[in-house]
Amino acid sequence: MTTKNIDIQQISISISDLLSLMQDDNTEIILTNGDKPFAKVIPFASVQEKIIPKAGLNLGAMVMSDDFDEPLPDEFWLS
């Protein structure tokens, strides 16, 4: 993904051109006011890719005991 900084005080591109640039080139737009950035516009597809969990990332991070599905003892319920 490429990044393009656009100063809103000197903007010379239309919104439709800006959106087509993002869609065609998968470009991330950072809007600035002078030298200070204040907003980031990113393609929606890149947001979706980051949110989707991947199976098997933390294999072995959690261990289930052998008696996990056995009933709890009466002492647990009565005390």
Phi, psi and omega per residue, in radians:
M1 nan 2.374 3.103
T2 -1.753 2.780 -3.126
T3 -2.115 2.401 3.103
K4 -2.268 2.213 3.079
N5 -1.604 2.328 3.121
I6 -2.257 2.124 3.100
D7 -1.478 2.115 -3.078
I8 -1.184 -0.349 3.113
Q9 -1.333 -0.392 -3.098
Q10 -2.144 0.453 -3.052
I11 -1.202 2.316 3.133
S12 -2.260 0.322 -3.115
I13 -2.109 2.472 3.142
S14 -1.390 2.829 3.138
I15 -1.065 -0.726 -3.128
S16 -1.131 -0.657 3.078
D17 -1.159 -0.695 3.130
L18 -1.095 -0.797 3.137
L19 -1.176 -0.654 3.109
S20 -1.195 -0.600 3.062
L21 -1.078 -0.753 3.131
M22 -1.133 -0.737 -3.075
Q23 -1.261 -0.754 -3.059
D24 -1.307 -0.730 -3.022
D25 -1.822 0.020 -3.080
N26 0.955 0.885 -3.055
T27 -1.714 2.444 3.051
E28 -1.679 2.268 -3.103
I29 -1.875 2.256 3.044
I30 -1.949 2.054 3.118
L31 -1.540 2.302 -3.128
T32 -2.156 2.736 2.995
N33 -2.069 1.657 -2.961
G34 1.300 -2.149 3.113
D35 -1.673 -0.070 -3.040
K36 -1.710 2.045 3.072
P37 -1.255 2.481 3.122
F38 -2.330 -0.188 3.116
A39 -2.696 2.618 3.062
K40 -2.200 2.258 3.111
V41 -1.994 2.104 -3.102
I42 -2.174 2.660 3.099
P43 -1.081 2.486 -3.096
F44 -1.078 -0.627 -3.120
A45 -1.038 -0.647 -3.129
S46 -1.209 -0.518 3.084
V47 -1.213 -0.751 -3.138
Q48 -1.107 -0.673 -3.135
E49 -1.098 -0.596 -3.100
K50 -1.342 -0.442 -3.048
I51 -1.482 -0.513 -3.046
I52 -1.145 2.074 3.116
P53 -1.255 2.603 -3.140
K54 -1.905 2.205 -3.124
A55 -1.188 2.466 3.053
G56 1.495 0.164 -3.125
L57 -1.187 -0.638 -3.049
N58 -2.048 0.765 3.130
L59 -1.038 2.323 3.130
G60 1.479 -0.065 -3.131
A61 -1.305 -0.425 3.137
M62 -2.202 2.365 3.139
V63 -2.125 2.286 3.119
M64 -1.738 2.352 -3.128
S65 -1.228 2.751 -3.104
D66 -1.130 -0.504 -3.104
D67 -1.718 0.438 -3.077
F68 -0.978 -0.754 -3.049
D69 -1.670 0.170 3.092
E70 -1.448 2.630 -3.138
P71 -1.101 2.593 3.089
L72 -1.282 2.622 -3.132
P73 -1.220 2.799 -3.128
D74 -1.053 -0.583 3.138
E75 -1.016 -0.573 3.126
F76 -1.111 -0.764 -3.062
W77 -1.423 -0.480 -3.025
L78 -1.681 -0.216 -3.102
S79 -1.705 nan nan
